[in-house]
Amino acid sequence: MIDLITLTGGLPRDAELRFTPQGAAVTNFTLANSDNRYDQEQNQWVKTRSMYLDVTIWNEAGNKQNPTPWAEMAANLKKGDQVAVTGKLITRSWETKEGEKRSKVEFNAYRYYTLPTAPQQQPNQAQQQWNNATQQGQTATSGAWSTPPAQSGQQNQEPPF
């Protein structure tokens, strides 16, 4: 059975590097992901649900084939970074001071990969015209958008297929 999965999302806060009493490095961060849908009444994208998952990355100091200090590198992750993590889900259980049993699902990552973020782009001329027309209440059947382009003197030309 293969229990390795990859998840993607953004960090809602900076990653935190800690060390165990034995000196092993471990980095913790939260991975957030949201589903969005377009609400035509509000004329904008809205979040429908969000998921937050705690991620832990340990150094692999004992692994001679891959001595990369993943936990120490992950400590550089900052709020807003988009990442993909590969690892497995685990359940951690504990007992509170009051004797109540608790458990939590976490993600134990072996690797992480930073994802590029899209640069902020200015809308092109056609997009700006469309935005202006829709703000003025025009539709595809009214205003400037309803007038077909001039067809070099040929009226009612049949399609070429």
MDAnalysis code that builds the backbone (N, CA, C; Angstrom):
import MDAnalysis as mda
import numpy as np

u = mda.Universe.empty(483, n_residues=161, atom_resindex=np.repeat(np.arange(161), 3), trajectory=True)
u.add_TopologyAttr("name", ["N", "CA", "C"] * 161)
u.add_TopologyAttr("resid", np.arange(1, 162))
u.add_TopologyAttr("resname", ["MET", "ILE", "ASP", "LEU", "ILE", "THR", "LEU", "THR", "GLY", "GLY", "LEU", "PRO", "ARG", "ASP", "ALA", "GLU", "LEU", "ARG", "PHE", "THR", "PRO", "GLN", "GLY", "ALA", "ALA", "VAL", "THR", "ASN", "PHE", "THR", "LEU", "ALA", "ASN", "SER", "ASP", "ASN", "ARG", "TYR", "ASP", "GLN", "GLU", "GLN", "ASN", "GLN", "TRP", "VAL", "LYS", "THR", "ARG", "SER", "MET", "TYR", "LEU", "ASP", "VAL", "THR", "ILE", "TRP", "ASN", "GLU", "ALA", "GLY", "ASN", "LYS", "GLN", "ASN", "PRO", "THR", "PRO", "TRP", "ALA", "GLU", "MET", "ALA", "ALA", "ASN", "LEU", "LYS", "LYS", "GLY", "ASP", "GLN", "VAL", "ALA", "VAL", "THR", "GLY", "LYS", "LEU", "ILE", "THR", "ARG", "SER", "TRP", "GLU", "THR", "LYS", "GLU", "GLY", "GLU", "LYS", "ARG", "SER", "LYS", "VAL", "GLU", "PHE", "ASN", "ALA", "TYR", "ARG", "TYR", "TYR", "THR", "LEU", "PRO", "THR", "ALA", "PRO", "GLN", "GLN", "GLN", "PRO", "ASN", "GLN", "ALA", "GLN", "GLN", "GLN", "TRP", "ASN", "ASN", "ALA", "THR", "GLN", "GLN", "GLY", "GLN", "THR", "ALA", "THR", "SER", "GLY", "ALA", "TRP", "SER", "THR", "PRO", "PRO", "ALA", "GLN", "SER", "GLY", "GLN", "GLN", "ASN", "GLN", "GLU", "PRO", "PRO", "PHE"])
u.atoms.positions = np.array([
    [0.837, -1.170, 0.000],
    [0.000, 0.000, 0.000],
    [0.887, 1.239, 0.000],
    [0.535, 2.206, -0.855],
    [1.276, 3.455, -0.937],
    [0.516, 4.502, -0.140],
    [1.177, 5.089, 0.811],
    [0.511, 6.098, 1.640],
    [1.162, 7.458, 1.491],
    [1.708, 7.743, 0.317],
    [2.352, 9.007, 0.050],
    [1.409, 9.885, -0.770],
    [1.148, 11.111, -0.298],
    [0.259, 12.022, -1.009],
    [0.915, 13.399, -1.122],
    [0.420, 14.196, -2.054],
    [0.906, 15.563, -2.229],
    [-0.271, 16.510, -2.102],
    [-0.088, 17.556, -1.311],
    [-1.109, 18.580, -1.098],
    [-0.526, 19.942, -1.455],
    [-1.384, 20.850, -1.885],
    [-0.938, 22.206, -2.183],
    [-1.793, 23.203, -1.421],
    [-1.221, 24.361, -1.168],
    [-1.961, 25.415, -0.497],
    [-1.042, 26.567, -0.140],
    [-1.569, 27.473, 0.624],
    [-0.814, 28.649, 1.040],
    [-0.621, 28.665, 2.543],
    [0.355, 29.431, 2.990],
    [0.620, 29.555, 4.420],
    [-0.099, 30.774, 4.987],
    [-0.977, 30.590, 5.986],
    [-1.645, 31.737, 6.604],
    [-0.763, 32.463, 7.619],
    [0.375, 31.864, 7.980],
    [1.345, 32.519, 8.874],
    [2.727, 31.900, 8.627],
    [3.771, 32.519, 9.156],
    [5.144, 32.052, 8.950],
    [5.360, 30.669, 9.551],
    [6.287, 29.922, 8.939],
    [6.688, 28.627, 9.475],
    [7.515, 28.835, 10.748],
    [7.522, 27.814, 11.619],
    [8.217, 27.925, 12.898],
    [9.194, 26.756, 13.056],
    [10.474, 27.067, 13.222],
    [11.520, 26.061, 13.425],
    [11.762, 25.869, 14.917],
    [11.768, 24.603, 15.338],
    [12.076, 24.280, 16.738],
    [13.078, 23.133, 16.749],
    [13.638, 22.862, 17.921],
    [14.574, 21.754, 18.078],
    [14.131, 20.898, 19.256],
    [14.220, 19.579, 19.101],
    [13.903, 18.664, 20.202],
    [15.032, 18.724, 21.221],
    [14.824, 18.187, 22.443],
    [15.914, 18.163, 23.428],
    [17.149, 17.398, 22.919],
    [16.949, 16.470, 21.979],
    [18.066, 15.717, 21.407],
    [18.754, 16.471, 20.268],
    [18.208, 17.642, 19.878],
    [18.823, 18.475, 18.851],
    [18.267, 18.294, 17.456],
    [17.230, 17.484, 17.275],
    [16.654, 17.292, 15.946],
    [15.812, 18.508, 15.569],
    [15.986, 18.971, 14.330],
    [15.233, 20.131, 13.849],
    [13.871, 19.685, 13.335],
    [12.838, 20.472, 13.653],
    [11.483, 20.219, 13.166],
    [10.822, 21.567, 12.871],
    [10.193, 21.643, 11.705],
    [9.487, 22.867, 11.316],
    [8.003, 22.571, 11.235],
    [7.205, 23.463, 11.792],
    [5.751, 23.350, 11.752],
    [5.173, 24.553, 11.017],
    [4.155, 24.294, 10.214],
    [3.393, 25.369, 9.595],
    [2.014, 24.847, 9.267],
    [1.122, 25.759, 8.948],
    [-0.241, 25.408, 8.581],
    [-0.405, 25.611, 7.089],
    [-1.039, 24.638, 6.435],
    [-1.334, 24.714, 5.011],
    [-2.818, 25.012, 4.864],
    [-3.144, 26.048, 4.124],
    [-4.539, 26.459, 3.943],
    [-4.926, 26.313, 2.479],
    [-6.168, 25.881, 2.257],
    [-6.692, 25.754, 0.904],
    [-8.176, 26.087, 0.953],
    [-8.662, 26.791, -0.063],
    [-10.064, 27.205, -0.106],
    [-10.681, 26.855, -1.442],
    [-11.974, 26.566, -1.417],
    [-12.753, 26.402, -2.640],
    [-13.444, 27.726, -2.910],
    [-13.463, 28.115, -4.171],
    [-14.106, 29.363, -4.565],
    [-15.155, 29.088, -5.636],
    [-16.154, 29.956, -5.688],
    [-17.142, 29.889, -6.763],
    [-17.513, 31.322, -7.108],
    [-18.002, 31.490, -8.336],
    [-18.369, 32.831, -8.787],
    [-19.826, 33.090, -8.441],
    [-20.069, 34.127, -7.665],
    [-21.417, 34.519, -7.274],
    [-21.874, 35.625, -8.221],
    [-22.837, 35.299, -9.101],
    [-23.271, 36.271, -10.096],
    [-24.035, 37.430, -9.472],
    [-24.708, 37.209, -8.352],
    [-25.424, 38.305, -7.702],
    [-24.453, 39.348, -7.152],
    [-23.344, 38.879, -6.565],
    [-22.339, 39.800, -6.025],
    [-21.316, 40.214, -7.087],
    [-21.331, 39.523, -8.235],
    [-20.412, 39.786, -9.337],
    [-18.957, 39.656, -8.890],
    [-18.667, 38.608, -8.091],
    [-17.301, 38.385, -7.621],
    [-17.126, 36.937, -7.159],
    [-15.865, 36.535, -6.999],
    [-15.558, 35.212, -6.485],
    [-15.705, 35.227, -4.966],
    [-16.299, 34.167, -4.408],
    [-16.467, 34.062, -2.960],
    [-15.949, 32.699, -2.498],
    [-15.405, 32.674, -1.285],
    [-14.937, 31.414, -0.699],
    [-16.141, 30.622, -0.215],
    [-16.163, 29.336, -0.546],
    [-17.268, 28.508, -0.084],
    [-16.874, 27.681, 1.133],
    [-15.609, 27.281, 1.209],
    [-15.130, 26.562, 2.393],
    [-13.609, 26.617, 2.406],
    [-13.049, 26.506, 3.582],
    [-11.597, 26.538, 3.748],
    [-11.165, 25.341, 4.571],
    [-9.946, 24.868, 4.307],
    [-9.380, 23.755, 5.055],
    [-8.001, 24.175, 5.555],
    [-7.715, 23.886, 6.797],
    [-6.421, 24.178, 7.389],
    [-5.857, 22.870, 7.918],
    [-4.593, 22.591, 7.592],
    [-3.963, 21.346, 8.013],
    [-2.576, 21.663, 8.562],
    [-2.293, 21.174, 9.779],
    [-0.971, 21.366, 10.370],
    [0.021, 20.428, 9.705],
    [1.182, 20.990, 9.318],
    [2.227, 20.237, 8.623],
    [3.482, 20.247, 9.490],
    [4.155, 19.092, 9.555],
    [5.408, 18.946, 10.283],
    [6.461, 18.388, 9.335],
    [7.644, 18.997, 9.325],
    [8.768, 18.502, 8.527],
    [9.955, 18.309, 9.469],
    [10.501, 17.094, 9.468],
    [11.662, 16.762, 10.274],
    [12.900, 16.720, 9.385],
    [14.067, 17.011, 9.972],
    [15.318, 16.794, 9.248],
    [15.567, 15.304, 9.131],
    [16.275, 14.924, 8.081],
    [16.606, 13.509, 7.877],
    [18.103, 13.312, 8.057],
    [18.611, 13.660, 9.222],
    [20.047, 13.628, 9.458],
    [20.627, 12.219, 9.323],
    [19.861, 11.199, 9.647],
    [20.363, 9.832, 9.588],
    [20.310, 9.225, 8.201],
    [19.733, 9.894, 7.235],
    [19.586, 9.369, 5.882],
    [20.785, 9.807, 5.037],
    [21.735, 8.893, 4.793],
    [22.965, 9.236, 4.070],
    [22.709, 9.508, 2.596],
    [21.648, 8.898, 2.011],
    [21.340, 9.147, 0.607],
    [20.763, 10.546, 0.414],
    [20.113, 11.086, 1.414],
    [19.489, 12.392, 1.290],
    [19.668, 13.171, 2.595],
    [20.842, 13.763, 2.794],
    [21.097, 14.490, 4.045],
    [20.574, 15.925, 4.047],
    [19.669, 16.262, 3.115],
    [19.156, 17.626, 3.014],
    [18.422, 18.027, 4.292],
    [18.747, 19.183, 4.853],
    [18.055, 19.648, 6.066],
    [16.708, 20.286, 5.716],
    [15.713, 19.464, 5.385],
    [14.410, 19.960, 4.932],
    [13.737, 20.856, 5.967],
    [13.824, 20.496, 7.229],
    [13.163, 21.296, 8.266],
    [13.780, 22.683, 8.355],
    [15.100, 22.762, 8.276],
    [15.755, 24.066, 8.374],
    [15.460, 24.918, 7.138],
    [15.348, 24.296, 5.975],
    [14.992, 25.055, 4.776],
    [13.537, 25.519, 4.846],
    [12.647, 24.672, 5.353],
    [11.228, 25.020, 5.436],
    [10.992, 26.157, 6.418],
    [11.918, 26.371, 7.335],
    [11.772, 27.459, 8.305],
    [11.761, 28.817, 7.621],
    [12.212, 28.888, 6.372],
    [12.227, 30.151, 5.621],
    [10.886, 30.460, 4.974],
    [9.915, 29.563, 5.071],
    [8.608, 29.798, 4.473],
    [7.894, 30.914, 5.229],
    [7.261, 31.796, 4.477],
    [6.600, 32.963, 5.065],
    [5.115, 32.978, 4.730],
    [4.385, 33.756, 5.487],
    [2.954, 33.940, 5.263],
    [2.716, 34.333, 3.804],
    [1.761, 33.651, 3.155],
    [1.429, 33.945, 1.768],
    [2.133, 33.059, 0.759],
    [3.217, 32.370, 1.170],
    [3.904, 31.469, 0.243],
    [2.965, 30.345, -0.173],
    [3.049, 29.962, -1.452],
    [2.288, 28.834, -1.978],
    [3.243, 27.638, -2.053],
    [2.843, 26.508, -1.481],
    [3.723, 25.341, -1.460],
    [2.961, 24.064, -1.799],
    [3.729, 23.061, -2.206],
    [3.236, 21.695, -2.339],
    [4.048, 20.874, -1.346],
    [3.383, 20.017, -0.594],
    [4.069, 19.148, 0.365],
    [3.759, 17.694, 0.024],
    [4.779, 16.851, 0.161],
    [4.618, 15.419, -0.084],
    [4.904, 14.691, 1.215],
    [4.019, 13.783, 1.579],
    [4.184, 13.041, 2.823],
    [2.982, 12.160, 3.079],
    [2.616, 12.030, 4.363],
    [1.464, 11.196, 4.707],
    [0.698, 11.797, 5.875],
    [-0.574, 11.451, 5.919],
    [-1.419, 11.881, 7.027],
    [-1.161, 10.976, 8.222],
    [-1.120, 11.577, 9.399],
    [-0.968, 10.802, 10.630],
    [-1.983, 11.308, 11.650],
    [-2.307, 10.480, 12.606],
    [-3.181, 10.872, 13.706],
    [-2.344, 10.924, 14.975],
    [-2.386, 12.037, 15.648],
    [-1.662, 12.204, 16.902],
    [-2.689, 12.206, 18.028],
    [-2.451, 11.400, 19.049],
    [-3.364, 11.307, 20.195],
    [-2.632, 11.717, 21.470],
    [-3.371, 12.317, 22.396],
    [-2.817, 12.708, 23.686],
    [-3.922, 12.799, 24.704],
    [-3.520, 12.966, 25.944],
    [-4.484, 13.101, 27.032],
    [-4.244, 14.440, 27.717],
    [-5.330, 15.182, 27.958],
    [-5.214, 16.492, 28.592],
    [-4.923, 16.329, 30.078],
    [-4.623, 17.443, 30.743],
    [-4.374, 17.418, 32.189],
    [-5.604, 16.945, 32.958],
    [-6.796, 17.196, 32.360],
    [-8.041, 16.786, 32.997],
    [-8.385, 15.324, 32.713],
    [-7.544, 14.619, 31.960],
    [-7.780, 13.212, 31.662],
    [-8.617, 12.956, 30.410],
    [-8.937, 14.006, 29.636],
    [-9.718, 13.826, 28.412],
    [-8.799, 13.383, 27.274],
    [-9.274, 12.417, 26.492],
    [-8.493, 11.935, 25.352],
    [-8.788, 12.815, 24.144],
    [-7.737, 13.217, 23.460],
    [-7.850, 14.060, 22.273],
    [-7.047, 13.436, 21.147],
    [-7.433, 13.773, 19.935],
    [-6.657, 13.343, 18.769],
    [-6.771, 14.398, 17.679],
    [-5.817, 14.360, 16.764],
    [-5.748, 15.366, 15.726],
    [-5.076, 14.758, 14.501],
    [-5.590, 15.090, 13.313],
    [-4.968, 14.642, 12.072],
    [-3.960, 15.703, 11.649],
    [-2.751, 15.263, 11.343],
    [-1.692, 16.149, 10.893],
    [-1.077, 15.584, 9.622],
    [-0.256, 16.379, 8.974],
    [0.438, 15.941, 7.767],
    [1.927, 15.913, 8.071],
    [2.525, 14.742, 7.957],
    [3.958, 14.583, 8.180],
    [4.630, 14.635, 6.808],
    [5.251, 15.763, 6.479],
    [5.821, 15.975, 5.154],
    [7.265, 15.504, 5.101],
    [7.617, 14.904, 3.974],
    [8.999, 14.508, 3.728],
    [9.721, 15.561, 2.904],
    [8.964, 16.244, 2.034],
    [9.513, 17.247, 1.139],
    [8.508, 18.391, 0.995],
    [9.007, 19.519, 0.578],
    [8.123, 20.625, 0.210],
    [8.702, 21.294, -1.021],
    [7.846, 21.923, -1.768],
    [8.229, 22.607, -2.995],
    [7.499, 23.947, -3.025],
    [8.230, 25.024, -3.214],
    [7.560, 26.313, -3.324],
    [6.985, 26.430, -4.728],
    [5.805, 27.004, -4.809],
    [5.116, 27.177, -6.085],
    [5.201, 28.632, -6.506],
    [5.332, 28.874, -7.801],
    [5.388, 30.265, -8.248],
    [4.040, 30.940, -8.074],
    [4.074, 32.201, -7.792],
    [2.836, 32.967, -7.699],
    [2.695, 33.776, -8.978],
    [1.474, 33.951, -9.421],
    [1.219, 34.692, -10.654],
    [1.493, 36.176, -10.418],
    [2.224, 36.793, -11.332],
    [2.446, 38.234, -11.174],
    [1.142, 38.996, -11.384],
    [1.031, 40.123, -10.726],
    [-0.160, 40.949, -10.904],
    [-0.124, 41.524, -12.314],
    [-1.113, 41.157, -13.122],
    [-1.142, 41.604, -14.503],
    [-2.194, 42.683, -14.689],
    [-1.858, 43.636, -15.519],
    [-2.822, 44.659, -15.884],
    [-3.697, 44.093, -16.996],
    [-4.994, 44.342, -16.983],
    [-5.847, 43.840, -18.049],
    [-5.459, 44.453, -19.393],
    [-5.561, 43.644, -20.469],
    [-5.258, 44.170, -21.794],
    [-6.401, 45.071, -22.269],
    [-6.246, 45.658, -23.448],
    [-7.222, 46.636, -23.932],
    [-8.609, 46.020, -24.096],
    [-8.685, 44.806, -24.649],
    [-9.991, 44.164, -24.831],
    [-10.653, 43.896, -23.480],
    [-9.861, 43.463, -22.487],
    [-10.419, 43.205, -21.159],
    [-10.906, 44.500, -20.520],
    [-10.159, 45.592, -20.708],
    [-10.579, 46.877, -20.157],
    [-11.882, 47.350, -20.802],
    [-12.022, 47.150, -22.129],
    [-13.258, 47.524, -22.802],
    [-14.426, 46.704, -22.267],
    [-14.200, 45.417, -22.084],
    [-15.250, 44.542, -21.560],
    [-15.648, 44.989, -20.156],
    [-14.660, 45.264, -19.303],
    [-14.954, 45.708, -17.937],
    [-15.760, 47.008, -17.945],
    [-15.365, 47.964, -18.795],
    [-16.089, 49.240, -18.873],
    [-17.517, 49.031, -19.351],
    [-17.699, 48.177, -20.365],
    [-19.040, 47.931, -20.905],
    [-19.940, 47.276, -19.867],
    [-19.415, 46.311, -19.138],
    [-20.255, 45.633, -18.144],
    [-20.583, 46.558, -16.978],
    [-19.665, 47.451, -16.613],
    [-19.950, 48.415, -15.547],
    [-21.040, 49.396, -15.957],
    [-21.186, 49.631, -17.256],
    [-22.222, 50.526, -17.760],
    [-23.522, 49.782, -18.035],
    [-23.572, 48.493, -17.700],
    [-24.800, 47.726, -17.871],
    [-24.988, 47.160, -19.265],
    [-23.979, 47.239, -20.108],
    [-24.101, 46.699, -21.455],
    [-23.922, 45.185, -21.430],
    [-24.586, 44.526, -22.350],
    [-24.454, 43.077, -22.490],
    [-23.978, 42.766, -23.898],
    [-23.851, 41.499, -24.226],
    [-23.398, 41.103, -25.561],
    [-24.410, 41.473, -26.638],
    [-25.641, 41.754, -26.268],
    [-26.670, 42.096, -27.268],
    [-27.044, 43.565, -27.228],
    [-26.302, 44.392, -26.473],
    [-26.599, 45.821, -26.426],
    [-25.305, 46.609, -26.498],
    [-25.396, 47.857, -26.816],
    [-24.237, 48.737, -26.826],
    [-23.228, 48.357, -27.892],
    [-21.981, 48.728, -27.652],
    [-20.915, 48.516, -28.631],
    [-20.665, 47.039, -28.902],
    [-20.994, 46.184, -27.952],
    [-20.713, 44.753, -28.118],
    [-21.691, 44.090, -29.085],
    [-22.797, 44.730, -29.405],
    [-23.779, 44.108, -30.298],
    [-23.482, 44.393, -31.759],
    [-22.600, 45.325, -32.049],
    [-22.301, 45.691, -33.433],
    [-21.186, 44.790, -33.951],
    [-21.475, 43.976, -35.008],
    [-20.412, 43.124, -35.540],
    [-19.374, 43.959, -36.266],
    [-18.154, 43.468, -36.377],
    [-17.131, 44.227, -37.088],
    [-17.487, 44.345, -38.566],
    [-17.008, 45.403, -39.220],
    [-17.267, 45.608, -40.648],
    [-16.647, 44.466, -41.438],
    [-17.389, 44.022, -42.472],
    [-16.928, 42.868, -43.235],
    [-16.567, 43.259, -44.658],
    [-15.722, 44.182, -44.855],
    [-15.179, 44.615, -46.149],
    [-16.176, 44.493, -47.304],
    [-17.380, 45.002, -47.132],
    [-18.356, 45.073, -48.211],
    [-19.133, 43.801, -48.489],
    [-18.881, 42.720, -47.811],
    [-19.600, 41.464, -48.078],
    [-20.656, 41.276, -46.998],
    [-21.912, 41.352, -47.363],
    [-23.011, 41.195, -46.410],
    [-23.521, 39.760, -46.431],
    [-23.959, 39.263, -45.279],
    [-24.537, 37.927, -45.114],
    [-23.671, 36.838, -45.752],
    [-22.401, 36.890, -45.527],
    [-21.493, 35.880, -46.062],
    [-21.674, 34.582, -45.283],
    [-21.802, 33.477, -45.978],
    [-21.944, 32.169, -45.342],
    [-20.609, 31.748, -44.746],
    [-20.664, 30.969, -43.669],
    [-19.402, 30.486, -43.096],
    [-18.672, 29.585, -44.091],
    [-17.357, 29.478, -44.010],
    [-16.583, 28.705, -44.976],
    [-16.604, 27.201, -44.736],
    [-17.512, 26.692, -43.942],
    [-17.544, 25.250, -43.702],
    [-18.903, 24.686, -43.991],
])
